[in-house]
Amino acid sequence: MGEPRDREALAVVADHLGAVATGDPEAMAADYAADAVLVRDVTYEGRDAIAGYFATVPDRLGEGQVEFAEPRLDGDQVAVAWRLVGGPGDGTSGTDRFEVTNGLITRQTVTLNTPDF
């Protein structure tokens, strides 16, 4: 977990999105560097803090699911639009931008289109 890997940025983000679909917080955090940063409504610094945030996601989603658009390269970042379907956050949407270095996510910035779930 969290070891540098020889993977392209799109593959790293695809793995992360697959982990989000499982609802497993440890799997969600596995592709982040130890010193990664996740910027949302607050900033989470370090893989442990990011894993702590991900531990809250399954309860917050309830029965809802996250639908992801196809990840795309946008300059030196990978951008992914998403939308929540069902559950308490139904209709919440946004775009995540990922910076990937040496096969690990080093920064994720979440831009919401709607109030947070």
KABEL-V153992 format. One record per helix or strand. SS is the DSSP state (2 for helix, 1 for strand). FROM is the first residue (numbers start at 0). LEN is the number of residues. Records with the same first field share a line. If there is no record, write none. Layout:
SS=FROM-LEN, FROM-LEN
//
This chain:
2=8-14, 24-5, 46-15
1=31-8, 42-3, 64-4, 71-3, 76-9, 92-9, 103-9
//
